[in-house]
């Protein structure tokens, strides 16, 4: 079985992406576990995680390091945060989630993974959790709302370090179901640039996620 390192903490195993399991023997969302040369890897499902989909579709900018501090907006039950937890094992992942039901699952997961910090709050009101976190290296946003670009930018301005990177997952249908997704992607990119953000990379997520695009950005302070 062939295993190669793709990014820091991310591996390719027989055409799949995977992370080394922080909690050996424990699954998070029913993912497949594989043991290779004494280490256990979690297969990262691209249909359950937009970040995995972006990696499989050729993402080149991967800002997550072993000690990264990450602000994750729209953490849900913790599928993608759990893989970032594997990657940034010596870092911290601040997970903002609005749904109490999802937060209960996320809180349970954070008891097993001490580098996950669950925050029950609204990502559109970033000042609400200002006393709960510090400046971060990476901001990852996956919030399916019409104002998804605006809330991403607001959080970047408040919490990103000067050399920080942001990853914004745009869901076109959550912005306007009447417009062509490609037109929405162009409009959202223009919006980011107008507000001082530089788009480093863009990756479409099909066939794993329909009408989605990942934008990798930095902000000019």
QUIUR-V312589 format. One record per backbone hydrogen bond with DSSP energy under -1.0 kcal/mol. NH is the residue of the N-H (numbers start at 1). CO is the residue of the C=O. If there is no record, write none. Layout:
NH:CO  NH:CO
This chain:
4:12  6:10  7:10  10:7  11:18  12:4  13:16  14:2  16:13  18:11  19:42  21:40  26:23  34:41  36:39  39:36  41:34  42:19  43:32  44:17  48:45  53:49  54:50  55:51  56:52  57:53  58:55  59:54  68:65  70:92  71:138  72:94  73:140  74:96  75:96  78:75  82:78  84:80  85:81  86:82  87:83  88:84  89:87  90:66  91:88  92:68  93:115  94:70  95:117  96:72  97:119  103:99  104:100  105:101  106:102  107:103  108:104  109:105  110:106  113:109  116:113  117:93  119:95  121:97  121:119  125:122  128:125  130:127  132:129  136:159  137:69  138:69  139:165  140:71  141:167  142:73  145:143  148:145  151:147  152:148  153:149  154:150  155:151  156:152  157:153  158:154  159:155  160:156  161:136  164:161  165:137  166:217  167:139  168:215  169:141  170:213  172:211  174:171  175:172  176:172  184:180  185:181  186:182  187:183  188:184  189:185  190:186  191:187  192:188  193:189  194:190  195:191  196:193  197:192  198:218  200:216  201:216  203:214  205:212  208:205  209:205  213:170  214:203  215:168  216:201  217:166  218:198  220:196  221:219
